[in-house]
Amino acid sequence: MAKVQVEEVNKALQVEFQAGVNYVTFTCQMTKYLSFLQRRFVQEGGKIVVRRVDSLNQLGEYDAIVNCSGMDASSLVGDDQMSPIRGQVIKVSTSASAAG
């Protein structure tokens, strides 16, 4: 941020910051975005398989896996120390040449 911008923030918030950073980003409504991505995936020939998975070893036959295990994720890897916090995980396998 320019010095004058930092000064404006300091005055408005009654603080004494020395510097600041601002940036442009985006947000999206995930339920709508995920529905869009799912439709697009299927339209492009993707196949969605919904099934119970008890071990990550069961997933070797798939090229891409979207993990939606949520609160029960620790049982997939047998790790009682694992605790869910938040986030999204996607496992993607590809050849070394495709990865660049």
N, C-alpha and C positions, 0 to 999 in steps of 0.2 A: 504494500500500500504506500502511496505517497505520504510524505510527512504530514501534509495538511489533513489527509483523511484520518491518519492515526490521531491527530489532535482533535478532530471532530468526534471520533469515537470516545476518546478519553473524556472530553467535556460532557458528552451525552450520558456516559455510563459512570462518570465520576471515578475514573480509574487512571492509572499512569502507565499504560503500555508504551514500550519503546519502539515497537514495530508491529506490523500486521501483514497478513496475507489474505487475499480474497481470490475467489475462483468461480467459474461457472460450471455447474454440473447439471444432472437431470435426476428426476425421480419418476417412478411409474407405479401404477396400481398393479401389484404383482398378480392378483387373481386374473385380471384381464390380460396381462402380458403373457403369463404362462399358458392361458387358453389359446392365445394367438400363436405362440411358439409350437404348441402341441398340434394345432391344425396345420400349420406350415410343415412341420416335420412329417406328418402323415401324408400330406399332399405331395411331398417330395419323395415318397416311397418308403418312409420310415415305418417301422412296426413297433407298436407299444405292447409290452408284455407285463401284465400285473400278476405277481405271484409272491408267495411267501418265500423269503430267503433266510436260512438259518446260519449260513456261513458265507464269507466272501469267496471261498473256494468254489461255490456253485456258480459264480459269475464269469468264469473263464471263457465261455462260449459266446459272449456278447462283445460287440465292438464298442458300445457306449452304454453307460449305466448312469441313471439319475437316482441318487440315493435320497429317498424320502422316509428313512427309517425313524427319524425324529427321536422321541424319548427312549426308544428301545435299541438305539444304535450300539450300545455297549455289548449287547448279546451277539452281534455279528462278529465281533473280533475277540470275544471272551475277555474283555477288559472291564473289571468292576470299578476301576478307578476313573473310567471315562464318564463325564457328565455332560449332558446336552446344555448348550448355552444358546446359540442361535446360529443361523447362517444357512447357506446352500452349498451343496457339494456335488460336483459332477466328475465322474471318472471317465476318461477318454483314452482309448488305446489306439495307436496309429503306428505306421512304419516309420523308421528313422528318416527315410527320404521324404515322406510327406510332412514331417515335422520341420524340415528345412535345415 
